[in-house]
Amino acid sequence: MVAQAANVAGLSETAPVVIELFTSQGCSSCPPADALLTELADQPGIIALSYHVDYWDYIGWKDPFSSPEATQRQRDYGSSMSLRYVYTPQLVIDGRKELVGSRRGDVLLGIEEAAKAGKAVSLSITGNTLSEPTVNFNKELPLGGSATLWVAVFDEQHETEIQRGENKGLFMVNKHVVRGFERVGEWNGIDVSLSFSFASLGLSPKDGYALLLQDGTGGAILGAVLHESNPS
C-alpha cells in the first residue's frame, strides 16, 4: 500500500497538494477513506486534513471530533462546486475537484493531476511558528487579485474504539484531525508577508497546522504550507 501511494508523480513540498477528507466515525463507508488519508498524510508534497462532520452524530455514535465548522467547510465546497448534495467520505483536492474518498485509484490520479497543475503562490512560515507566525508569499497575484488565508489546526492522530452505531466494534485510526479552522485574513496579492496570532484566533496549534491560501471560501487553493510540531 505504501509503495503504491509513493508512486504519485510530480509531488513538490513547495507546491503541496491539499486533500481534505470529510468523514465521520459513525459512517460505515468511511473507514477505507480514513485509512487512505492516514497513508497519504505522511507523503512529502501532500497536505492531508481530516474534517469530521456532525450530521452523523445522531445515528448511533457521536463522533468525538465532529464539529459544525467541519460541516460548514464541506457545505461551502458544495456551494462553490454547485453540488446537489454533500456526503461522506467526500474528498476535495486543492479546492478544485471532489470525489469519493475511498476510491484509491481515483484519489491517487486526482493528486497526480493536481501536482502537475502546481500552485499560483508558494508559502513559507517564519517567526514564532507556534504563537505568532509570519506567512511569506513568494509571488504576487495578477493586478486586482486577492485571496483568503485560512488556518486549519489539527491533532496528529487519534485511535478510537467505536462503541455504537454502524462501525460498532471497530478500532479506528484518524490522522490529521482538524480541531479548529479559522480565517486569518485577506491577502491583497501584493504584500510579501502577513503575520497573525493564534491566541487572537482562539487556537492552539499543539500538533500542527496548515495554512491555505484560497480563492474565497470554497474556491481553488492557490498556495499552502504545512507545519507539524510532532510529526510521526
C-alpha positions as CSV (number, residue, x, y, z in Angstrom):
1,M,0.0,0.0,0.0
2,V,2.7,2.5,0.9
3,A,4.6,1.8,-2.3
4,Q,1.6,2.5,-4.4
5,A,0.9,5.8,-2.7
6,A,4.6,6.7,-3.0
7,N,4.3,6.4,-6.8
8,V,2.2,9.5,-7.1
9,A,4.2,11.6,-9.7
10,G,5.3,15.2,-9.5
11,L,4.8,15.9,-5.8
12,S,6.6,19.0,-4.5
13,E,6.9,20.3,-1.0
14,T,7.0,23.9,-2.2
15,A,3.7,23.4,-4.1
16,P,1.9,20.7,-2.0
17,V,-1.4,19.2,-3.0
18,V,-4.1,19.7,-0.4
19,I,-6.5,16.9,0.2
20,E,-9.5,17.5,2.6
21,L,-11.5,14.5,3.7
22,F,-15.0,14.9,5.1
23,T,-15.6,11.9,7.2
24,S,-17.3,10.6,10.4
25,Q,-16.7,7.7,12.8
26,G,-20.4,7.0,12.5
27,C,-20.3,6.3,8.8
28,S,-19.7,2.7,7.7
29,S,-18.3,3.8,4.3
30,C,-15.6,6.0,5.9
31,P,-13.0,3.6,7.3
32,P,-11.4,2.8,4.0
33,A,-11.1,6.5,3.2
34,D,-9.7,7.2,6.7
35,A,-7.1,4.5,6.1
36,L,-6.1,6.0,2.7
37,L,-5.8,9.5,4.2
38,T,-3.7,8.1,7.0
39,E,-1.3,6.6,4.5
40,L,-1.1,9.7,2.3
41,A,-0.7,12.1,5.2
42,D,3.0,11.1,5.5
43,Q,3.8,11.6,1.9
44,P,6.0,14.7,1.2
45,G,4.2,17.1,-1.1
46,I,0.7,16.2,0.3
47,I,-1.2,18.2,3.0
48,A,-3.9,15.8,4.2
49,L,-6.6,17.1,6.5
50,S,-9.5,15.2,8.1
51,Y,-12.7,17.1,8.9
52,H,-15.2,15.2,11.0
53,V,-18.7,16.4,10.1
54,D,-21.5,16.4,12.7
55,Y,-24.5,15.2,10.7
56,W,-23.8,11.6,11.5
57,D,-23.8,12.2,15.3
58,Y,-27.5,11.4,15.7
59,I,-27.3,7.9,14.2
60,G,-25.9,5.8,17.0
61,W,-22.4,7.2,17.6
62,K,-21.4,10.7,18.4
63,D,-18.0,11.3,16.8
64,P,-15.9,13.0,19.5
65,F,-14.0,15.0,16.8
66,S,-17.0,16.3,14.9
67,S,-17.9,20.0,14.6
68,P,-20.4,22.2,12.9
69,E,-17.4,24.1,11.4
70,A,-16.3,20.9,9.6
71,T,-19.8,20.5,8.2
72,Q,-19.9,24.2,7.1
73,R,-16.5,23.8,5.4
74,Q,-17.9,20.9,3.4
75,R,-21.1,22.8,2.6
76,D,-19.0,25.8,1.3
77,Y,-17.3,23.5,-1.1
78,G,-20.7,22.1,-2.1
79,S,-22.0,25.5,-2.9
80,S,-18.8,26.6,-4.7
81,M,-18.9,23.5,-6.9
82,S,-22.7,23.7,-7.4
83,L,-23.2,20.2,-6.0
84,R,-26.7,18.9,-5.3
85,Y,-25.6,17.3,-2.0
86,V,-22.5,16.6,0.1
87,Y,-21.7,13.2,1.5
88,T,-19.2,11.1,3.4
89,P,-16.5,10.1,2.6
90,Q,-16.0,13.0,0.3
91,L,-12.5,14.2,-0.6
92,V,-11.7,17.6,-2.1
93,I,-8.4,18.1,-3.9
94,D,-7.0,21.6,-3.9
95,G,-10.4,23.1,-3.7
96,R,-11.0,22.2,-7.3
97,K,-12.2,18.6,-7.5
98,E,-14.3,16.4,-5.3
99,L,-14.6,12.6,-5.4
100,V,-15.3,9.6,-3.2
101,G,-12.5,9.4,-0.7
102,S,-12.3,5.6,-0.6
103,R,-11.7,5.2,-4.3
104,R,-8.0,4.7,-4.2
105,G,-7.2,4.8,-7.9
106,D,-9.3,8.0,-8.4
107,V,-7.7,9.7,-5.4
108,L,-4.2,9.0,-6.5
109,L,-4.9,10.1,-10.1
110,G,-6.5,13.3,-8.8
111,I,-3.5,14.0,-6.6
112,E,-1.1,13.4,-9.6
113,E,-3.2,15.8,-11.8
114,A,-3.2,18.5,-9.1
115,A,0.6,18.1,-8.6
116,K,1.1,18.7,-12.4
117,A,-1.1,21.8,-12.2
118,G,1.1,23.3,-9.5
119,K,0.2,26.3,-7.3
120,A,0.0,30.0,-8.2
121,V,1.8,31.1,-5.0
122,S,4.4,29.4,-2.7
123,L,4.1,30.0,1.0
124,S,6.6,29.7,3.8
125,I,6.5,30.3,7.6
126,T,8.9,32.3,9.7
127,G,8.9,33.9,13.1
128,N,7.5,32.2,16.1
129,T,5.7,29.4,14.3
130,L,3.6,28.2,17.3
131,S,2.3,31.6,18.5
132,E,2.7,34.5,16.1
133,P,3.9,33.1,12.7
134,T,4.6,35.2,9.7
135,V,3.4,33.9,6.4
136,N,5.6,34.8,3.4
137,F,4.3,34.9,-0.2
138,N,6.8,34.4,-3.0
139,K,4.7,35.7,-5.8
140,E,2.2,38.5,-6.5
141,L,-1.3,37.7,-7.9
142,P,-2.4,39.4,-11.2
143,L,-3.5,43.0,-10.8
144,G,-6.6,43.3,-8.7
145,G,-6.3,39.7,-7.4
146,S,-6.8,38.8,-3.8
147,A,-7.2,35.7,-1.7
148,T,-8.3,34.5,1.7
149,L,-5.8,32.9,4.1
150,W,-7.2,30.1,6.3
151,V,-5.6,28.1,9.1
152,A,-6.5,24.6,10.0
153,V,-5.2,23.4,13.3
154,F,-5.1,19.6,13.7
155,D,-4.3,16.7,16.1
156,E,-1.7,14.4,14.7
157,Q,-3.6,11.1,15.3
158,H,-6.4,9.6,17.3
159,E,-7.3,6.0,17.9
160,T,-10.8,5.2,18.9
161,E,-12.8,2.1,19.8
162,I,-16.3,2.6,18.4
163,Q,-18.9,1.5,20.9
164,R,-22.1,2.0,19.0
165,G,-23.5,2.7,15.5
166,E,-22.6,1.4,12.1
167,N,-18.9,0.9,13.0
168,K,-19.5,-0.7,16.4
169,G,-16.6,-2.9,17.4
170,L,-14.1,-1.2,15.0
171,F,-10.8,0.3,16.2
172,M,-10.5,3.4,14.1
173,V,-7.3,5.5,13.4
174,N,-7.8,9.1,12.3
175,K,-4.9,11.2,11.1
176,H,-4.5,15.0,11.0
177,V,-7.9,15.6,12.6
178,V,-8.9,19.2,12.2
179,R,-9.9,20.7,15.6
180,G,-10.0,24.4,14.6
181,F,-10.5,26.2,11.3
182,E,-10.4,30.0,11.1
183,R,-10.0,32.8,8.6
184,V,-6.7,34.5,9.2
185,G,-7.4,37.4,6.8
186,E,-7.4,38.7,3.3
187,W,-4.2,38.9,1.2
188,N,-4.2,41.7,-1.3
189,G,-2.0,39.8,-3.7
190,I,0.9,42.2,-3.3
191,D,2.3,42.2,0.2
192,V,5.2,39.9,0.7
193,S,4.1,38.7,4.2
194,L,1.3,38.6,6.7
195,S,1.6,38.0,10.4
196,F,-1.1,36.8,12.8
197,S,-1.5,35.5,16.4
198,F,-3.0,32.1,17.2
199,A,-4.2,33.5,20.5
200,S,-6.3,36.1,18.8
201,L,-8.0,33.4,16.8
202,G,-8.6,31.3,19.9
203,L,-6.5,28.4,18.5
204,S,-3.7,26.3,20.0
205,P,-1.5,24.5,17.4
206,K,-0.3,21.7,19.6
207,D,0.4,19.1,17.0
208,G,0.4,21.1,13.7
209,Y,-1.4,23.3,11.3
210,A,-1.9,24.0,7.6
211,L,-2.2,27.4,6.1
212,L,-4.4,27.5,3.0
213,L,-4.5,30.5,0.6
214,Q,-7.8,30.1,-1.2
215,D,-10.0,31.9,-3.7
216,G,-12.7,33.0,-1.3
217,T,-14.5,30.5,1.0
218,G,-14.7,27.3,-1.1
219,G,-12.7,28.1,-4.2
220,A,-9.4,26.9,-5.6
221,I,-6.4,26.6,-3.2
222,L,-3.7,28.9,-4.6
223,G,-1.0,28.0,-2.2
224,A,-0.5,26.1,1.0
225,V,2.1,25.2,3.7
226,L,2.2,22.6,6.5
227,H,3.8,22.9,9.9
228,E,4.0,19.8,12.1
229,S,5.1,20.2,15.7
230,N,5.2,16.4,16.4
231,P,5.4,14.6,13.0
232,S,5.0,10.8,13.3
